[in-house]
Amino acid sequence: MNDSRQVGVTEAFVRDNTALIAPPHVPEIVLHLADEAHDLWHLTEEHLEEKGLPPPFWAFAWAGGQGLSRYIIDNPENVRGKRVLDFAAGSGLVGIAASRAGAASVLCADIDPFCAPAIALNAAANRVAVDFTADDVVGADGGWDVVLAGDVFYDRAFADRLIPWFSALADRGATVLLGDPGRAYLPKERITQLAEYQVPVTRALEDADVKRTRVWRYS
């Protein structure tokens, strides 16, 4: 399948299996999200199993991303006029929040092939412009002024890759902001709490209806 046809298929899948919904903690933004978590989750697994593609993390507004987006919208000076990376962007929620808050440019990065059409559709729905890359940017330095990462410390091996990367970015002067609802592998060092929120979440994906979510600066 050529690239243009693949984009069309994934965009159609996003449209057909989501609805435009405002995340409860960031009602200023609308996203193409799953109406029923389990329905889309299983449908995606069946539809994509033979291709070995990942579950649709892009179809849910995770607590870390909602909290970080709330913080950015309420404190736009963190991104205004700056070059921003939204890492592990998923739906693009955090990048869209940064664009709304006045970032000079936003690059959303995610290796999931469905994120490209999902983020394009979500950016259009919110009338903002963001760029996208499917490259694995861990270890790279694109000269970003600000790096935003919501809900990324859920896996030990992944956290072990992220911590030295975030350290290198912070050491050269980038602002690294994290949104985290208490994931197991959030580092205990080099983080300073900036905000705390009670974020409504999807019960099918989490162990509670509301997750206490903190925004941290990694420095």
Biotite code that builds the C-alpha atoms (Angstrom):
import biotite.structure as struc

atoms = struc.array([
    struc.Atom([0.000, 0.000, 0.000], chain_id="A", res_id=1, res_name="MET", atom_name="CA", element="C"),
    struc.Atom([1.418, 3.379, -0.915], chain_id="A", res_id=2, res_name="ASN", atom_name="CA", element="C"),
    struc.Atom([1.804, 6.122, 1.681], chain_id="A", res_id=3, res_name="ASP", atom_name="CA", element="C"),
    struc.Atom([-1.071, 8.299, 0.481], chain_id="A", res_id=4, res_name="SER", atom_name="CA", element="C"),
    struc.Atom([-3.519, 5.395, 0.561], chain_id="A", res_id=5, res_name="ARG", atom_name="CA", element="C"),
    struc.Atom([-2.311, 4.356, 4.028], chain_id="A", res_id=6, res_name="GLN", atom_name="CA", element="C"),
    struc.Atom([-2.923, 7.884, 5.324], chain_id="A", res_id=7, res_name="VAL", atom_name="CA", element="C"),
    struc.Atom([-6.426, 7.762, 3.884], chain_id="A", res_id=8, res_name="GLY", atom_name="CA", element="C"),
    struc.Atom([-7.186, 4.441, 5.553], chain_id="A", res_id=9, res_name="VAL", atom_name="CA", element="C"),
    struc.Atom([-5.968, 5.532, 8.968], chain_id="A", res_id=10, res_name="THR", atom_name="CA", element="C"),
    struc.Atom([-7.759, 8.889, 8.755], chain_id="A", res_id=11, res_name="GLU", atom_name="CA", element="C"),
    struc.Atom([-10.976, 7.091, 7.862], chain_id="A", res_id=12, res_name="ALA", atom_name="CA", element="C"),
    struc.Atom([-10.470, 4.755, 10.813], chain_id="A", res_id=13, res_name="PHE", atom_name="CA", element="C"),
    struc.Atom([-9.990, 7.695, 13.159], chain_id="A", res_id=14, res_name="VAL", atom_name="CA", element="C"),
    struc.Atom([-13.133, 9.419, 11.869], chain_id="A", res_id=15, res_name="ARG", atom_name="CA", element="C"),
    struc.Atom([-15.255, 6.263, 11.930], chain_id="A", res_id=16, res_name="ASP", atom_name="CA", element="C"),
    struc.Atom([-14.331, 5.170, 15.447], chain_id="A", res_id=17, res_name="ASN", atom_name="CA", element="C"),
    struc.Atom([-14.298, 8.436, 17.385], chain_id="A", res_id=18, res_name="THR", atom_name="CA", element="C"),
    struc.Atom([-16.397, 11.476, 18.138], chain_id="A", res_id=19, res_name="ALA", atom_name="CA", element="C"),
    struc.Atom([-15.335, 15.072, 18.734], chain_id="A", res_id=20, res_name="LEU", atom_name="CA", element="C"),
    struc.Atom([-15.242, 15.333, 22.512], chain_id="A", res_id=21, res_name="ILE", atom_name="CA", element="C"),
    struc.Atom([-13.890, 17.954, 24.915], chain_id="A", res_id=22, res_name="ALA", atom_name="CA", element="C"),
    struc.Atom([-11.622, 16.362, 27.549], chain_id="A", res_id=23, res_name="PRO", atom_name="CA", element="C"),
    struc.Atom([-13.186, 17.144, 30.952], chain_id="A", res_id=24, res_name="PRO", atom_name="CA", element="C"),
    struc.Atom([-10.146, 18.934, 32.382], chain_id="A", res_id=25, res_name="HIS", atom_name="CA", element="C"),
    struc.Atom([-9.420, 20.898, 29.181], chain_id="A", res_id=26, res_name="VAL", atom_name="CA", element="C"),
    struc.Atom([-12.866, 21.839, 27.820], chain_id="A", res_id=27, res_name="PRO", atom_name="CA", element="C"),
    struc.Atom([-11.391, 24.531, 25.570], chain_id="A", res_id=28, res_name="GLU", atom_name="CA", element="C"),
    struc.Atom([-10.073, 21.793, 23.264], chain_id="A", res_id=29, res_name="ILE", atom_name="CA", element="C"),
    struc.Atom([-11.948, 19.149, 21.273], chain_id="A", res_id=30, res_name="VAL", atom_name="CA", element="C"),
    struc.Atom([-10.418, 15.857, 20.159], chain_id="A", res_id=31, res_name="LEU", atom_name="CA", element="C"),
    struc.Atom([-11.385, 12.802, 18.155], chain_id="A", res_id=32, res_name="HIS", atom_name="CA", element="C"),
    struc.Atom([-11.755, 10.400, 21.092], chain_id="A", res_id=33, res_name="LEU", atom_name="CA", element="C"),
    struc.Atom([-13.262, 6.988, 21.667], chain_id="A", res_id=34, res_name="ALA", atom_name="CA", element="C"),
    struc.Atom([-16.871, 7.008, 22.847], chain_id="A", res_id=35, res_name="ASP", atom_name="CA", element="C"),
    struc.Atom([-16.452, 3.605, 24.508], chain_id="A", res_id=36, res_name="GLU", atom_name="CA", element="C"),
    struc.Atom([-12.939, 2.649, 25.461], chain_id="A", res_id=37, res_name="ALA", atom_name="CA", element="C"),
    struc.Atom([-13.345, -1.087, 25.206], chain_id="A", res_id=38, res_name="HIS", atom_name="CA", element="C"),
    struc.Atom([-15.213, -1.035, 21.898], chain_id="A", res_id=39, res_name="ASP", atom_name="CA", element="C"),
    struc.Atom([-12.492, 0.880, 20.086], chain_id="A", res_id=40, res_name="LEU", atom_name="CA", element="C"),
    struc.Atom([-9.719, -0.960, 21.895], chain_id="A", res_id=41, res_name="TRP", atom_name="CA", element="C"),
    struc.Atom([-10.952, -4.390, 20.753], chain_id="A", res_id=42, res_name="HIS", atom_name="CA", element="C"),
    struc.Atom([-11.906, -3.211, 17.289], chain_id="A", res_id=43, res_name="LEU", atom_name="CA", element="C"),
    struc.Atom([-8.444, -1.808, 16.787], chain_id="A", res_id=44, res_name="THR", atom_name="CA", element="C"),
    struc.Atom([-6.775, -4.992, 18.004], chain_id="A", res_id=45, res_name="GLU", atom_name="CA", element="C"),
    struc.Atom([-8.861, -7.080, 15.598], chain_id="A", res_id=46, res_name="GLU", atom_name="CA", element="C"),
    struc.Atom([-8.455, -4.679, 12.684], chain_id="A", res_id=47, res_name="HIS", atom_name="CA", element="C"),
    struc.Atom([-4.704, -4.257, 13.095], chain_id="A", res_id=48, res_name="LEU", atom_name="CA", element="C"),
    struc.Atom([-3.561, -7.519, 14.647], chain_id="A", res_id=49, res_name="GLU", atom_name="CA", element="C"),
    struc.Atom([-2.140, -8.896, 11.434], chain_id="A", res_id=50, res_name="GLU", atom_name="CA", element="C"),
    struc.Atom([-0.103, -5.721, 10.948], chain_id="A", res_id=51, res_name="LYS", atom_name="CA", element="C"),
    struc.Atom([1.240, -5.735, 14.502], chain_id="A", res_id=52, res_name="GLY", atom_name="CA", element="C"),
    struc.Atom([0.182, -2.123, 15.084], chain_id="A", res_id=53, res_name="LEU", atom_name="CA", element="C"),
    struc.Atom([-0.270, -0.767, 18.611], chain_id="A", res_id=54, res_name="PRO", atom_name="CA", element="C"),
    struc.Atom([-3.471, -0.129, 20.623], chain_id="A", res_id=55, res_name="PRO", atom_name="CA", element="C"),
    struc.Atom([-5.108, 3.278, 20.089], chain_id="A", res_id=56, res_name="PRO", atom_name="CA", element="C"),
    struc.Atom([-3.495, 5.355, 22.821], chain_id="A", res_id=57, res_name="PHE", atom_name="CA", element="C"),
    struc.Atom([-4.225, 8.363, 20.578], chain_id="A", res_id=58, res_name="TRP", atom_name="CA", element="C"),
    struc.Atom([-7.976, 7.876, 21.140], chain_id="A", res_id=59, res_name="ALA", atom_name="CA", element="C"),
    struc.Atom([-7.966, 8.727, 24.844], chain_id="A", res_id=60, res_name="PHE", atom_name="CA", element="C"),
    struc.Atom([-7.231, 11.886, 26.814], chain_id="A", res_id=61, res_name="ALA", atom_name="CA", element="C"),
    struc.Atom([-4.865, 10.468, 29.429], chain_id="A", res_id=62, res_name="TRP", atom_name="CA", element="C"),
    struc.Atom([-4.638, 12.119, 32.838], chain_id="A", res_id=63, res_name="ALA", atom_name="CA", element="C"),
    struc.Atom([-1.020, 13.242, 32.459], chain_id="A", res_id=64, res_name="GLY", atom_name="CA", element="C"),
    struc.Atom([-1.750, 14.958, 29.172], chain_id="A", res_id=65, res_name="GLY", atom_name="CA", element="C"),
    struc.Atom([-4.881, 16.637, 30.498], chain_id="A", res_id=66, res_name="GLN", atom_name="CA", element="C"),
    struc.Atom([-3.066, 17.977, 33.539], chain_id="A", res_id=67, res_name="GLY", atom_name="CA", element="C"),
    struc.Atom([-0.095, 19.223, 31.525], chain_id="A", res_id=68, res_name="LEU", atom_name="CA", element="C"),
    struc.Atom([-2.399, 20.852, 28.966], chain_id="A", res_id=69, res_name="SER", atom_name="CA", element="C"),
    struc.Atom([-4.343, 22.603, 31.729], chain_id="A", res_id=70, res_name="ARG", atom_name="CA", element="C"),
    struc.Atom([-1.104, 23.960, 33.130], chain_id="A", res_id=71, res_name="TYR", atom_name="CA", element="C"),
    struc.Atom([0.098, 25.215, 29.747], chain_id="A", res_id=72, res_name="ILE", atom_name="CA", element="C"),
    struc.Atom([-3.174, 26.963, 28.960], chain_id="A", res_id=73, res_name="ILE", atom_name="CA", element="C"),
    struc.Atom([-3.288, 28.580, 32.403], chain_id="A", res_id=74, res_name="ASP", atom_name="CA", element="C"),
    struc.Atom([0.415, 29.516, 32.309], chain_id="A", res_id=75, res_name="ASN", atom_name="CA", element="C"),
    struc.Atom([1.073, 30.380, 28.657], chain_id="A", res_id=76, res_name="PRO", atom_name="CA", element="C"),
    struc.Atom([4.353, 32.160, 29.421], chain_id="A", res_id=77, res_name="GLU", atom_name="CA", element="C"),
    struc.Atom([5.970, 28.715, 29.545], chain_id="A", res_id=78, res_name="ASN", atom_name="CA", element="C"),
    struc.Atom([5.552, 28.273, 25.775], chain_id="A", res_id=79, res_name="VAL", atom_name="CA", element="C"),
    struc.Atom([4.685, 31.662, 24.301], chain_id="A", res_id=80, res_name="ARG", atom_name="CA", element="C"),
    struc.Atom([6.992, 32.482, 21.392], chain_id="A", res_id=81, res_name="GLY", atom_name="CA", element="C"),
    struc.Atom([8.989, 29.266, 21.893], chain_id="A", res_id=82, res_name="LYS", atom_name="CA", element="C"),
    struc.Atom([9.795, 26.140, 19.895], chain_id="A", res_id=83, res_name="ARG", atom_name="CA", element="C"),
    struc.Atom([7.971, 23.247, 21.533], chain_id="A", res_id=84, res_name="VAL", atom_name="CA", element="C"),
    struc.Atom([8.213, 19.470, 21.300], chain_id="A", res_id=85, res_name="LEU", atom_name="CA", element="C"),
    struc.Atom([5.146, 17.466, 22.365], chain_id="A", res_id=86, res_name="ASP", atom_name="CA", element="C"),
    struc.Atom([6.762, 14.073, 23.018], chain_id="A", res_id=87, res_name="PHE", atom_name="CA", element="C"),
    struc.Atom([4.717, 10.835, 22.832], chain_id="A", res_id=88, res_name="ALA", atom_name="CA", element="C"),
    struc.Atom([1.958, 13.092, 21.601], chain_id="A", res_id=89, res_name="ALA", atom_name="CA", element="C"),
    struc.Atom([-0.856, 10.571, 21.147], chain_id="A", res_id=90, res_name="GLY", atom_name="CA", element="C"),
    struc.Atom([-3.906, 12.660, 20.284], chain_id="A", res_id=91, res_name="SER", atom_name="CA", element="C"),
    struc.Atom([-1.821, 15.836, 20.144], chain_id="A", res_id=92, res_name="GLY", atom_name="CA", element="C"),
    struc.Atom([-3.679, 17.334, 23.116], chain_id="A", res_id=93, res_name="LEU", atom_name="CA", element="C"),
    struc.Atom([-0.606, 18.847, 24.769], chain_id="A", res_id=94, res_name="VAL", atom_name="CA", element="C"),
    struc.Atom([0.780, 20.199, 21.496], chain_id="A", res_id=95, res_name="GLY", atom_name="CA", element="C"),
    struc.Atom([-2.560, 21.753, 20.631], chain_id="A", res_id=96, res_name="ILE", atom_name="CA", element="C"),
    struc.Atom([-2.656, 23.372, 24.073], chain_id="A", res_id=97, res_name="ALA", atom_name="CA", element="C"),
    struc.Atom([0.838, 24.774, 23.465], chain_id="A", res_id=98, res_name="ALA", atom_name="CA", element="C"),
    struc.Atom([-0.176, 26.153, 20.084], chain_id="A", res_id=99, res_name="SER", atom_name="CA", element="C"),
    struc.Atom([-3.252, 27.790, 21.598], chain_id="A", res_id=100, res_name="ARG", atom_name="CA", element="C"),
    struc.Atom([-1.026, 29.280, 24.295], chain_id="A", res_id=101, res_name="ALA", atom_name="CA", element="C"),
    struc.Atom([1.127, 31.033, 21.689], chain_id="A", res_id=102, res_name="GLY", atom_name="CA", element="C"),
    struc.Atom([4.054, 28.715, 20.952], chain_id="A", res_id=103, res_name="ALA", atom_name="CA", element="C"),
    struc.Atom([6.089, 29.837, 17.945], chain_id="A", res_id=104, res_name="ALA", atom_name="CA", element="C"),
    struc.Atom([6.108, 26.270, 16.625], chain_id="A", res_id=105, res_name="SER", atom_name="CA", element="C"),
    struc.Atom([4.986, 22.864, 17.855], chain_id="A", res_id=106, res_name="VAL", atom_name="CA", element="C"),
    struc.Atom([6.324, 19.483, 16.798], chain_id="A", res_id=107, res_name="LEU", atom_name="CA", element="C"),
    struc.Atom([4.230, 16.504, 17.888], chain_id="A", res_id=108, res_name="CYS", atom_name="CA", element="C"),
    struc.Atom([6.258, 13.283, 17.967], chain_id="A", res_id=109, res_name="ALA", atom_name="CA", element="C"),
    struc.Atom([4.856, 9.766, 18.218], chain_id="A", res_id=110, res_name="ASP", atom_name="CA", element="C"),
    struc.Atom([5.881, 6.480, 16.617], chain_id="A", res_id=111, res_name="ILE", atom_name="CA", element="C"),
    struc.Atom([2.272, 5.213, 16.338], chain_id="A", res_id=112, res_name="ASP", atom_name="CA", element="C"),
    struc.Atom([1.260, 5.520, 12.653], chain_id="A", res_id=113, res_name="PRO", atom_name="CA", element="C"),
    struc.Atom([-2.324, 6.437, 13.594], chain_id="A", res_id=114, res_name="PHE", atom_name="CA", element="C"),
    struc.Atom([-1.155, 9.548, 15.438], chain_id="A", res_id=115, res_name="CYS", atom_name="CA", element="C"),
    struc.Atom([-0.361, 11.415, 12.214], chain_id="A", res_id=116, res_name="ALA", atom_name="CA", element="C"),
    struc.Atom([-3.969, 11.508, 10.957], chain_id="A", res_id=117, res_name="PRO", atom_name="CA", element="C"),
    struc.Atom([-5.408, 11.774, 14.484], chain_id="A", res_id=118, res_name="ALA", atom_name="CA", element="C"),
    struc.Atom([-3.273, 14.817, 15.296], chain_id="A", res_id=119, res_name="ILE", atom_name="CA", element="C"),
    struc.Atom([-3.965, 16.396, 11.900], chain_id="A", res_id=120, res_name="ALA", atom_name="CA", element="C"),
    struc.Atom([-7.711, 16.021, 12.430], chain_id="A", res_id=121, res_name="LEU", atom_name="CA", element="C"),
    struc.Atom([-7.507, 17.289, 16.009], chain_id="A", res_id=122, res_name="ASN", atom_name="CA", element="C"),
    struc.Atom([-5.378, 20.295, 15.072], chain_id="A", res_id=123, res_name="ALA", atom_name="CA", element="C"),
    struc.Atom([-7.837, 21.205, 12.315], chain_id="A", res_id=124, res_name="ALA", atom_name="CA", element="C"),
    struc.Atom([-10.772, 20.869, 14.706], chain_id="A", res_id=125, res_name="ALA", atom_name="CA", element="C"),
    struc.Atom([-9.078, 23.370, 17.027], chain_id="A", res_id=126, res_name="ASN", atom_name="CA", element="C"),
    struc.Atom([-7.887, 25.675, 14.223], chain_id="A", res_id=127, res_name="ARG", atom_name="CA", element="C"),
    struc.Atom([-4.228, 25.450, 15.149], chain_id="A", res_id=128, res_name="VAL", atom_name="CA", element="C"),
    struc.Atom([-1.133, 24.400, 13.205], chain_id="A", res_id=129, res_name="ALA", atom_name="CA", element="C"),
    struc.Atom([1.261, 21.758, 14.500], chain_id="A", res_id=130, res_name="VAL", atom_name="CA", element="C"),
    struc.Atom([3.893, 19.654, 12.784], chain_id="A", res_id=131, res_name="ASP", atom_name="CA", element="C"),
    struc.Atom([4.243, 15.895, 13.209], chain_id="A", res_id=132, res_name="PHE", atom_name="CA", element="C"),
    struc.Atom([7.040, 13.346, 13.109], chain_id="A", res_id=133, res_name="THR", atom_name="CA", element="C"),
    struc.Atom([6.831, 9.573, 13.449], chain_id="A", res_id=134, res_name="ALA", atom_name="CA", element="C"),
    struc.Atom([10.564, 9.370, 14.195], chain_id="A", res_id=135, res_name="ASP", atom_name="CA", element="C"),
    struc.Atom([11.748, 8.047, 17.529], chain_id="A", res_id=136, res_name="ASP", atom_name="CA", element="C"),
    struc.Atom([13.195, 11.289, 18.854], chain_id="A", res_id=137, res_name="VAL", atom_name="CA", element="C"),
    struc.Atom([14.509, 9.911, 22.150], chain_id="A", res_id=138, res_name="VAL", atom_name="CA", element="C"),
    struc.Atom([18.144, 10.981, 22.353], chain_id="A", res_id=139, res_name="GLY", atom_name="CA", element="C"),
    struc.Atom([17.740, 13.652, 19.687], chain_id="A", res_id=140, res_name="ALA", atom_name="CA", element="C"),
    struc.Atom([17.981, 17.392, 20.175], chain_id="A", res_id=141, res_name="ASP", atom_name="CA", element="C"),
    struc.Atom([16.077, 19.522, 17.715], chain_id="A", res_id=142, res_name="GLY", atom_name="CA", element="C"),
    struc.Atom([16.927, 22.749, 19.489], chain_id="A", res_id=143, res_name="GLY", atom_name="CA", element="C"),
    struc.Atom([13.537, 22.891, 21.206], chain_id="A", res_id=144, res_name="TRP", atom_name="CA", element="C"),
    struc.Atom([13.067, 25.533, 23.870], chain_id="A", res_id=145, res_name="ASP", atom_name="CA", element="C"),
    struc.Atom([10.429, 23.475, 25.653], chain_id="A", res_id=146, res_name="VAL", atom_name="CA", element="C"),
    struc.Atom([9.815, 19.728, 25.789], chain_id="A", res_id=147, res_name="VAL", atom_name="CA", element="C"),
    struc.Atom([6.395, 18.574, 27.018], chain_id="A", res_id=148, res_name="LEU", atom_name="CA", element="C"),
    struc.Atom([5.719, 14.955, 28.000], chain_id="A", res_id=149, res_name="ALA", atom_name="CA", element="C"),
    struc.Atom([2.423, 13.712, 29.398], chain_id="A", res_id=150, res_name="GLY", atom_name="CA", element="C"),
    struc.Atom([2.073, 10.293, 31.022], chain_id="A", res_id=151, res_name="ASP", atom_name="CA", element="C"),
    struc.Atom([5.329, 8.705, 29.827], chain_id="A", res_id=152, res_name="VAL", atom_name="CA", element="C"),
    struc.Atom([6.648, 6.916, 32.939], chain_id="A", res_id=153, res_name="PHE", atom_name="CA", element="C"),
    struc.Atom([4.469, 3.792, 32.758], chain_id="A", res_id=154, res_name="TYR", atom_name="CA", element="C"),
    struc.Atom([7.244, 1.356, 31.755], chain_id="A", res_id=155, res_name="ASP", atom_name="CA", element="C"),
    struc.Atom([10.651, 0.804, 33.352], chain_id="A", res_id=156, res_name="ARG", atom_name="CA", element="C"),
    struc.Atom([12.574, 0.234, 30.116], chain_id="A", res_id=157, res_name="ALA", atom_name="CA", element="C"),
    struc.Atom([11.036, 3.318, 28.528], chain_id="A", res_id=158, res_name="PHE", atom_name="CA", element="C"),
    struc.Atom([11.764, 5.404, 31.618], chain_id="A", res_id=159, res_name="ALA", atom_name="CA", element="C"),
    struc.Atom([15.387, 4.241, 31.527], chain_id="A", res_id=160, res_name="ASP", atom_name="CA", element="C"),
    struc.Atom([15.657, 5.674, 28.004], chain_id="A", res_id=161, res_name="ARG", atom_name="CA", element="C"),
    struc.Atom([13.890, 8.931, 28.838], chain_id="A", res_id=162, res_name="LEU", atom_name="CA", element="C"),
    struc.Atom([15.737, 9.993, 31.968], chain_id="A", res_id=163, res_name="ILE", atom_name="CA", element="C"),
    struc.Atom([19.199, 10.531, 30.399], chain_id="A", res_id=164, res_name="PRO", atom_name="CA", element="C"),
    struc.Atom([17.574, 12.246, 27.417], chain_id="A", res_id=165, res_name="TRP", atom_name="CA", element="C"),
    struc.Atom([15.555, 14.620, 29.577], chain_id="A", res_id=166, res_name="PHE", atom_name="CA", element="C"),
    struc.Atom([18.674, 15.252, 31.666], chain_id="A", res_id=167, res_name="SER", atom_name="CA", element="C"),
    struc.Atom([20.710, 16.206, 28.600], chain_id="A", res_id=168, res_name="ALA", atom_name="CA", element="C"),
    struc.Atom([17.971, 18.529, 27.330], chain_id="A", res_id=169, res_name="LEU", atom_name="CA", element="C"),
    struc.Atom([17.565, 20.212, 30.709], chain_id="A", res_id=170, res_name="ALA", atom_name="CA", element="C"),
    struc.Atom([21.334, 20.537, 31.146], chain_id="A", res_id=171, res_name="ASP", atom_name="CA", element="C"),
    struc.Atom([21.668, 22.485, 27.898], chain_id="A", res_id=172, res_name="ARG", atom_name="CA", element="C"),
    struc.Atom([18.861, 24.838, 28.929], chain_id="A", res_id=173, res_name="GLY", atom_name="CA", element="C"),
    struc.Atom([15.604, 23.391, 27.598], chain_id="A", res_id=174, res_name="ALA", atom_name="CA", element="C"),
    struc.Atom([12.514, 23.569, 29.790], chain_id="A", res_id=175, res_name="THR", atom_name="CA", element="C"),
    struc.Atom([11.248, 20.016, 30.311], chain_id="A", res_id=176, res_name="VAL", atom_name="CA", element="C"),
    struc.Atom([7.712, 19.767, 31.722], chain_id="A", res_id=177, res_name="LEU", atom_name="CA", element="C"),
    struc.Atom([6.054, 16.499, 32.698], chain_id="A", res_id=178, res_name="LEU", atom_name="CA", element="C"),
    struc.Atom([2.442, 15.602, 33.389], chain_id="A", res_id=179, res_name="GLY", atom_name="CA", element="C"),
    struc.Atom([2.112, 12.487, 35.544], chain_id="A", res_id=180, res_name="ASP", atom_name="CA", element="C"),
    struc.Atom([-0.765, 10.833, 37.460], chain_id="A", res_id=181, res_name="PRO", atom_name="CA", element="C"),
    struc.Atom([1.454, 8.774, 39.739], chain_id="A", res_id=182, res_name="GLY", atom_name="CA", element="C"),
    struc.Atom([2.967, 6.292, 37.302], chain_id="A", res_id=183, res_name="ARG", atom_name="CA", element="C"),
    struc.Atom([5.389, 3.829, 38.828], chain_id="A", res_id=184, res_name="ALA", atom_name="CA", element="C"),
    struc.Atom([8.569, 4.939, 37.084], chain_id="A", res_id=185, res_name="TYR", atom_name="CA", element="C"),
    struc.Atom([8.426, 8.711, 37.487], chain_id="A", res_id=186, res_name="LEU", atom_name="CA", element="C"),
    struc.Atom([11.952, 9.692, 38.587], chain_id="A", res_id=187, res_name="PRO", atom_name="CA", element="C"),
    struc.Atom([12.328, 10.826, 42.179], chain_id="A", res_id=188, res_name="LYS", atom_name="CA", element="C"),
    struc.Atom([15.235, 13.168, 41.492], chain_id="A", res_id=189, res_name="GLU", atom_name="CA", element="C"),
    struc.Atom([15.578, 16.356, 39.442], chain_id="A", res_id=190, res_name="ARG", atom_name="CA", element="C"),
    struc.Atom([11.830, 17.083, 39.477], chain_id="A", res_id=191, res_name="ILE", atom_name="CA", element="C"),
    struc.Atom([10.039, 20.062, 41.008], chain_id="A", res_id=192, res_name="THR", atom_name="CA", element="C"),
    struc.Atom([6.254, 20.147, 41.370], chain_id="A", res_id=193, res_name="GLN", atom_name="CA", element="C"),
    struc.Atom([4.549, 23.063, 39.630], chain_id="A", res_id=194, res_name="LEU", atom_name="CA", element="C"),
    struc.Atom([0.860, 22.172, 39.913], chain_id="A", res_id=195, res_name="ALA", atom_name="CA", element="C"),
    struc.Atom([-1.597, 19.500, 41.031], chain_id="A", res_id=196, res_name="GLU", atom_name="CA", element="C"),
    struc.Atom([-5.005, 18.662, 39.569], chain_id="A", res_id=197, res_name="TYR", atom_name="CA", element="C"),
    struc.Atom([-7.835, 16.194, 40.072], chain_id="A", res_id=198, res_name="GLN", atom_name="CA", element="C"),
    struc.Atom([-8.424, 14.901, 36.540], chain_id="A", res_id=199, res_name="VAL", atom_name="CA", element="C"),
    struc.Atom([-11.513, 12.890, 35.507], chain_id="A", res_id=200, res_name="PRO", atom_name="CA", element="C"),
    struc.Atom([-10.522, 9.808, 33.504], chain_id="A", res_id=201, res_name="VAL", atom_name="CA", element="C"),
    struc.Atom([-11.997, 6.816, 31.712], chain_id="A", res_id=202, res_name="THR", atom_name="CA", element="C"),
    struc.Atom([-12.679, 4.056, 34.238], chain_id="A", res_id=203, res_name="ARG", atom_name="CA", element="C"),
    struc.Atom([-12.097, 1.381, 31.599], chain_id="A", res_id=204, res_name="ALA", atom_name="CA", element="C"),
    struc.Atom([-8.451, 2.461, 31.372], chain_id="A", res_id=205, res_name="LEU", atom_name="CA", element="C"),
    struc.Atom([-7.611, 3.519, 34.920], chain_id="A", res_id=206, res_name="GLU", atom_name="CA", element="C"),
    struc.Atom([-8.132, 2.284, 38.475], chain_id="A", res_id=207, res_name="ASP", atom_name="CA", element="C"),
    struc.Atom([-10.212, 5.297, 39.519], chain_id="A", res_id=208, res_name="ALA", atom_name="CA", element="C"),
    struc.Atom([-12.685, 7.819, 38.126], chain_id="A", res_id=209, res_name="ASP", atom_name="CA", element="C"),
    struc.Atom([-10.389, 10.711, 39.054], chain_id="A", res_id=210, res_name="VAL", atom_name="CA", element="C"),
    struc.Atom([-6.583, 10.697, 39.031], chain_id="A", res_id=211, res_name="LYS", atom_name="CA", element="C"),
    struc.Atom([-4.471, 13.087, 41.072], chain_id="A", res_id=212, res_name="ARG", atom_name="CA", element="C"),
    struc.Atom([-2.152, 14.472, 38.431], chain_id="A", res_id=213, res_name="THR", atom_name="CA", element="C"),
    struc.Atom([0.895, 16.596, 38.999], chain_id="A", res_id=214, res_name="ARG", atom_name="CA", element="C"),
    struc.Atom([2.898, 18.786, 36.655], chain_id="A", res_id=215, res_name="VAL", atom_name="CA", element="C"),
    struc.Atom([6.636, 18.668, 37.220], chain_id="A", res_id=216, res_name="TRP", atom_name="CA", element="C"),
    struc.Atom([9.648, 20.514, 35.887], chain_id="A", res_id=217, res_name="ARG", atom_name="CA", element="C"),
    struc.Atom([12.582, 18.241, 35.154], chain_id="A", res_id=218, res_name="TYR", atom_name="CA", element="C"),
    struc.Atom([15.770, 20.178, 35.742], chain_id="A", res_id=219, res_name="SER", atom_name="CA", element="C"),
])
